[in-house]
């Protein structure tokens, strides 16, 4: 009786393990390289141009300050031998004040540009997610994995180009 129960238990375990192998073999899995898709989108260049034009006046202001600071430093280096100590100190103070102004304007500008870039990037990631969901549903994929999480996948499982094509058409 004990050997019969043992045999039935082993048979049940083997049967369940075979069913799980069959069930996992029936799953359809795809891979997508989200970073590659994001970098390849034509919308990325348009977004970059949009953000640059949005902050164009501030960028020009900081650039002009940088150029003026460079000019004053070159002037100090060129003419230091013929300047009095008072003139040198005055020029150094101008350079220092200009550097502080540039930092006060440049740092918030950089933060604002990074914030806007992240907002636009998140919109694109949303479009990519929608495209992945749509392709997965249409082609019957049970699972779509980010290609960077997988050490190797055959090209036949990669749907990155399909996602890129679909998102490129979105805008």
C-alpha positions as CSV (number, residue, x, y, z in Angstrom):
1,X,0.0,0.0,0.0
2,X,2.8,2.4,0.9
3,X,4.6,1.6,-2.3
4,X,1.4,2.2,-4.3
5,X,1.0,5.6,-2.7
6,X,4.7,6.4,-3.3
7,X,4.3,5.4,-7.0
8,X,1.1,7.5,-7.4
9,X,2.8,10.5,-5.8
10,X,5.8,10.2,-8.1
11,X,3.5,9.8,-11.1
12,X,1.6,12.9,-10.1
13,X,4.7,14.9,-9.7
14,X,6.0,13.8,-13.0
15,X,2.7,14.5,-14.7
16,X,2.6,18.0,-13.2
17,X,6.2,18.8,-14.2
18,X,5.5,17.6,-17.8
19,X,2.4,19.8,-17.9
20,X,4.4,22.8,-16.7
21,X,7.0,22.2,-19.4
22,X,4.3,21.9,-22.1
23,X,2.6,25.1,-20.8
24,X,5.8,27.1,-20.8
25,X,6.7,25.8,-24.3
26,X,3.4,27.1,-25.6
27,X,4.2,30.7,-24.5
28,X,5.1,33.1,-27.2
29,X,7.8,35.5,-26.1
30,X,9.2,38.6,-27.9
31,X,12.1,40.9,-27.2
32,X,12.3,44.7,-27.8
33,X,15.3,47.0,-27.3
34,X,13.5,50.1,-25.9
35,X,16.6,52.3,-25.8
36,X,17.5,51.5,-29.4
37,X,13.9,52.3,-30.4
38,X,13.9,55.6,-28.4
39,X,17.2,56.7,-29.9
40,X,16.1,55.9,-33.5
41,X,12.9,57.8,-33.4
42,X,12.6,60.8,-35.7
43,X,10.6,62.5,-33.0
44,X,13.7,62.8,-30.8
45,X,15.4,65.4,-33.1
46,X,12.1,67.3,-33.3
47,X,11.8,67.4,-29.5
48,X,15.4,68.5,-29.2
49,X,14.8,71.3,-31.6
50,X,11.6,72.3,-29.9
51,X,13.3,72.4,-26.5
52,X,16.2,74.4,-27.8
53,X,13.8,77.0,-29.4
54,X,11.8,77.1,-26.2
55,X,14.9,78.2,-24.2
56,X,16.7,80.0,-27.1
57,X,16.8,83.4,-25.5
58,X,18.2,82.1,-22.2
59,X,20.7,79.9,-24.0
60,X,21.9,82.9,-26.1
61,X,22.2,85.0,-22.9
62,X,24.3,82.4,-21.1
63,X,26.4,81.9,-24.3
64,X,27.0,85.7,-24.6
65,X,28.1,85.8,-20.9
66,X,30.5,82.9,-21.5
67,X,32.0,84.6,-24.6
68,X,32.4,87.8,-22.7
69,X,34.1,86.0,-19.8
70,X,36.5,84.3,-22.3
71,X,37.2,87.6,-23.9
72,X,38.0,89.2,-20.5
73,X,40.2,86.3,-19.5
74,X,42.2,86.5,-22.7
75,X,42.5,90.3,-22.3
76,X,43.8,89.7,-18.8
77,X,46.4,87.2,-20.1
78,X,47.4,89.4,-23.0
79,X,47.7,92.7,-21.2
80,X,48.7,91.7,-17.7
81,X,52.2,92.8,-18.2
82,X,51.2,96.4,-19.1
83,X,48.3,96.7,-16.6
84,X,48.5,98.2,-13.1
85,X,47.6,96.1,-10.1
86,X,44.4,98.1,-9.8
87,X,43.4,97.4,-13.4
88,X,44.2,93.7,-13.0
89,X,42.0,93.4,-9.8
90,X,39.2,95.3,-11.5
91,X,39.3,93.0,-14.5
92,X,39.5,89.9,-12.2
93,X,36.4,91.2,-10.3
94,X,34.5,91.6,-13.5
95,X,35.4,88.1,-14.6
96,X,34.4,86.7,-11.2
97,X,31.0,88.6,-11.2
98,X,30.3,87.4,-14.7
99,X,31.1,83.9,-13.7
100,X,28.6,84.2,-10.8
101,X,25.9,85.6,-13.1
102,X,26.5,82.8,-15.6
103,X,26.2,80.2,-12.8
104,X,23.0,81.8,-11.5
105,X,21.4,81.8,-14.9
106,X,23.0,78.7,-16.3
107,X,22.1,76.2,-13.6
108,X,18.4,76.9,-13.6
109,X,18.4,76.8,-17.4
110,X,20.1,73.4,-17.4
111,X,17.7,72.1,-14.8
112,X,14.6,73.4,-16.8
113,X,16.0,71.9,-20.0
114,X,16.6,68.6,-18.3
115,X,13.0,68.6,-16.9
116,X,11.5,69.4,-20.3
117,X,13.6,66.7,-21.9
118,X,12.4,64.2,-19.3
119,X,8.8,65.2,-19.9
120,X,9.1,64.7,-23.6
121,X,11.0,61.5,-23.2
122,X,8.3,60.1,-21.0
123,X,5.7,60.9,-23.6
124,X,7.7,59.0,-26.2
125,X,8.1,56.1,-23.8
126,X,4.4,56.0,-23.4
127,X,4.0,55.8,-27.2
128,X,6.5,53.0,-27.2
129,X,4.6,51.1,-24.5
130,X,1.4,51.5,-26.4
131,X,3.1,50.2,-29.6
132,X,4.5,47.2,-27.7
133,X,1.1,46.4,-26.2
134,X,-0.6,46.7,-29.6
135,X,2.0,44.5,-31.4
136,X,1.9,41.9,-28.6
137,X,-1.9,41.7,-28.8
138,X,-1.9,41.6,-32.5
139,X,0.8,38.9,-32.9
140,X,-0.3,36.9,-29.8
141,X,2.8,37.4,-27.6
142,X,2.4,36.3,-24.0
143,X,5.4,38.2,-22.9
144,X,7.6,41.0,-24.2
145,X,10.9,41.4,-22.5
146,X,13.4,44.4,-22.7
147,X,16.3,43.2,-24.8
148,X,18.8,44.7,-22.3
149,X,17.4,42.1,-19.7
150,X,18.2,39.2,-22.0
151,X,21.7,38.1,-22.7
152,X,20.8,36.5,-26.0
153,X,17.7,36.3,-28.2
154,X,17.3,35.2,-31.8
155,X,16.5,37.9,-34.3
156,X,13.1,36.2,-35.0
157,X,12.0,37.2,-31.4
158,X,13.0,40.8,-31.7
159,X,10.1,43.2,-32.4
160,X,12.1,46.4,-32.1
161,X,11.8,47.3,-35.7
162,X,8.0,46.8,-35.7
163,X,7.8,49.0,-32.6
164,X,10.0,51.7,-34.2
165,X,7.9,51.7,-37.4
166,X,4.7,52.0,-35.5
167,X,5.9,54.8,-33.2
168,X,7.5,56.7,-36.1
169,X,4.1,56.8,-37.8
170,X,2.4,58.1,-34.6
171,X,3.5,61.7,-35.1
